[in-house]
């Protein structure tokens, strides 16, 4: 997936906590571990030349745990991460029933995160879920406090409409990240609109998972009902395209130059 994102011309890759939890067969309620997130981040950072931004949930604990989270992800090769101000067990940002930690507790986590990074270029994003819990003014107040505590960028989760995106930008003098997840509380604004509103980063956190799983479920039903995948083949990524993304040719050329290996021609 990361290779496809790079090939499509995007500027970065995002590792979503919700998508990773789903990939592990679990809901997005804080069940994933630092080890699981770090392992996946390392694989993605290795697979692509694009910068990787990682959803680090609540930092997997208190300030000391947050410091270790930053260090582990930094060693894994990420370009940035975001921390959120929910209590554990956290919930998906576009669901109800969220509870927030005190702003002062989140500020302590952010100070720990900023102090723990060895690379000053590591992007530290502070996510606030306050809009859905306490309202827009609370989210703006928290954003200002989080910037003062060391955050580089603010991620206001679950803004309700275009006016709120605009109001947040007018209130905050720092880079902002927008979340364009489907089926959520925020409208699906196009990139041009978000640029005009002054947003610097845009993530599509579960889009590829939803696209893939929609196709997978339809395909499995067809195979179950028809006893063959024959009519689905035109919808599939070809073997040749997969090999292109995985750079088979580069690996074969390298192997041939070192060991004289030559691959058989593939009929696909």
C-alpha positions in Angstrom: 0.0 0.0 0.0 2.8 2.4 0.9 4.4 1.8 -2.5 1.1 2.4 -4.2 0.7 5.7 -2.3 4.2 6.8 -3.5 3.6 5.7 -7.0 0.3 7.7 -7.1 2.2 10.9 -6.4 1.3 11.7 -2.9 3.7 13.7 -0.6 3.6 11.3 2.4 2.3 8.0 3.9 0.1 7.8 7.0 -0.2 4.9 9.4 -3.7 5.1 10.9 -4.4 3.6 14.3 -7.9 2.7 13.2 -6.7 0.9 10.1 -4.0 -0.9 12.0 -6.4 -2.1 14.6 -8.8 -3.3 11.9 -5.9 -5.1 10.1 -5.3 -6.9 13.4 -9.0 -7.8 13.7 -9.8 -5.4 16.5 -11.9 -2.3 17.0 -10.1 1.1 17.4 -10.4 1.3 21.2 -6.8 1.4 22.3 -6.0 -2.3 22.1 -3.0 -2.0 19.9 0.4 -1.9 21.5 3.5 0.2 21.0 5.3 -2.9 19.7 2.7 -3.5 17.0 2.6 0.1 15.9 6.4 0.3 15.8 6.7 -2.9 13.9 4.3 -1.7 11.2 5.9 1.7 11.1 9.3 0.2 10.5 8.0 -1.9 7.7 6.3 1.1 6.0 9.3 3.4 6.5 11.5 0.7 4.8 9.0 0.2 1.9 8.8 3.8 0.8 10.9 6.8 0.2 8.1 9.1 1.3 7.9 10.6 4.9 5.8 8.5 7.2 3.4 10.0 9.8 2.2 7.7 12.5 -0.9 7.7 14.7 0.6 7.1 18.2 -2.8 7.2 19.9 -2.5 8.5 23.5 1.3 7.7 23.6 0.7 4.3 25.2 0.8 5.6 28.8 2.0 8.5 30.8 4.8 11.0 30.0 7.6 8.4 30.5 5.8 6.0 28.2 5.2 8.8 25.7 9.0 9.5 25.7 9.7 5.9 24.9 7.0 5.9 22.2 8.8 8.8 20.5 12.2 7.2 20.8 11.0 3.8 19.4 9.1 5.4 16.5 12.0 7.7 15.7 14.3 4.6 15.5 11.8 3.0 13.2 12.4 5.7 10.7 9.2 7.8 10.9 9.0 11.4 10.0 6.4 12.4 12.5 3.7 11.2 14.9 0.6 12.5 16.5 -0.7 12.2 20.1 -4.3 12.7 21.2 -5.9 14.0 24.4 -8.4 11.2 25.0 -8.5 9.1 28.1 -7.9 5.3 27.8 -9.7 3.3 26.5 -9.7 5.7 23.6 -12.3 5.7 20.9 -12.3 6.4 17.2 -12.3 10.2 16.8 -15.7 10.2 15.0 -17.6 8.2 17.5 -19.5 9.4 20.5 -18.6 8.6 24.1 -15.1 10.1 24.1 -13.6 11.4 27.3 -10.6 13.7 27.5 -7.7 14.0 29.8 -7.1 17.3 31.5 -5.3 19.7 29.2 -2.5 19.9 31.7 -2.0 16.1 31.5 -1.8 16.4 27.7 0.7 19.3 28.0 3.0 17.1 30.1 2.9 14.4 27.5 3.8 16.8 24.8 6.7 18.2 26.8 7.9 14.7 27.3 7.6 13.9 23.6 9.4 17.1 22.6 12.2 16.4 25.0 12.6 12.7 23.9 13.1 13.3 20.2 16.7 13.3 19.1 15.9 14.6 15.6 14.6 18.2 15.9 12.9 17.6 12.5 10.7 14.9 13.8 7.2 16.3 13.4 5.2 16.3 16.6 1.4 16.7 16.0 -1.0 17.3 18.8 -4.5 16.0 18.2 -7.4 17.3 20.2 -10.8 15.6 20.3 -12.3 18.5 22.3 -14.6 19.7 19.6 -17.0 16.8 19.9 -16.8 16.7 23.7 -16.7 20.4 24.9 -17.1 22.5 21.7 -15.0 24.5 19.3 -13.8 27.1 21.7 -12.4 24.4 24.0 -10.6 22.8 21.1 -9.0 26.1 20.1 -8.0 26.8 23.8 -6.4 23.4 24.0 -4.6 23.8 20.7 -2.9 27.0 21.9 -1.8 25.3 25.1 -0.5 22.3 23.2 1.6 24.5 20.9 3.1 26.2 23.9 3.9 22.7 25.3 6.0 21.8 22.3 3.7 20.6 19.5 4.6 21.6 16.0 1.3 21.0 14.3 -2.3 20.8 15.5 -4.8 18.2 14.4 -8.4 19.3 15.3 -10.5 16.1 15.1 -14.1 15.9 14.1 -14.8 19.6 13.1 -18.4 19.8 12.1 -18.4 22.0 8.9 -16.4 24.3 6.6 -17.1 27.3 8.9 -15.4 25.4 11.8 -12.4 24.6 9.7 -12.1 28.3 8.8 -12.6 29.5 12.4 -10.0 27.1 13.7 -7.5 28.4 11.1 -8.3 32.0 12.0 -7.7 31.2 15.7 -4.5 29.2 15.4 -1.2 30.5 14.0 0.5 27.1 13.4 0.4 24.3 10.8 -2.9 22.5 10.8 -3.8 18.9 9.8 -7.2 17.9 8.4 -8.8 14.5 8.6 -10.9 13.5 5.6 -12.2 10.2 6.8 -15.4 8.8 5.3 -18.6 8.3 7.3 -17.4 10.7 10.0 -18.5 14.0 11.6 -16.5 16.2 9.2 -17.6 17.0 5.6 -15.4 15.6 2.8 -13.8 18.8 1.7 -11.6 18.7 -1.5 -8.0 19.5 -1.4 -8.5 22.9 -3.1 -11.0 23.9 -0.4 -8.7 22.8 2.4 -5.8 24.8 0.9 -8.0 27.9 0.7 -9.0 27.4 4.3 -5.3 27.3 5.2 -4.7 23.6 6.1 -1.2 22.3 5.6 -1.6 18.5 5.8 -4.5 16.3 4.8 -4.9 12.6 5.8 -7.2 10.0 4.3 -6.7 7.5 7.1 -9.0 4.5 6.3 -9.8 5.2 2.7 -7.5 2.5 1.2 -8.7 -0.1 3.7 -12.4 0.7 2.9 -11.7 0.5 -0.8 -9.9 -2.8 -0.5 -12.4 -4.4 1.9 -15.3 -3.3 -0.2 -13.8 -5.0 -3.2 -12.8 -8.0 -1.1 -16.3 -8.6 0.3 -17.9 -8.3 -3.1 -15.4 -10.6 -4.6 -15.8 -13.2 -1.8 -19.5 -13.2 -2.3 -19.2 -13.7 -6.0 -16.8 -16.6 -5.6 -19.1 -18.2 -3.0 -22.2 -17.8 -5.1 -20.7 -18.5 -8.5 -17.9 -21.0 -7.7 -15.3 -19.0 -9.7 -13.5 -15.7 -9.7 -13.4 -15.6 -13.5 -15.6 -12.5 -13.9 -13.6 -10.6 -11.2 -10.3 -10.8 -13.0 -10.7 -7.5 -14.9 -11.1 -5.7 -11.6 -7.9 -7.1 -10.1 -4.5 -5.7 -10.0 -2.5 -7.7 -12.5 0.6 -9.7 -11.6 2.6 -7.4 -13.9 1.4 -4.3 -12.0 2.2 -5.9 -8.6 5.7 -6.8 -9.8 6.1 -3.3 -11.0 5.2 -1.8 -7.6 7.5 -4.3 -5.9 10.3 -3.4 -8.3 11.0 -7.0 -9.3 13.0 -5.8 -12.2 15.4 -3.9 -10.0 16.0 -6.8 -7.8 16.5 -9.2 -10.7 19.0 -6.8 -12.2 20.9 -6.5 -9.0 20.9 -10.3 -8.5 22.1 -10.8 -12.1 24.9 -8.3 -11.6 26.1 -10.0 -8.4 25.4 -13.7 -8.9 24.6 -14.1 -12.6 21.0 -15.1 -11.7 18.5 -14.8 -14.6 14.7 -15.0 -14.0 12.5 -16.9 -16.3 10.2 -14.8 -18.5 6.8 -14.5 -16.9 3.8 -15.0 -19.2 1.9 -12.3 -17.3 
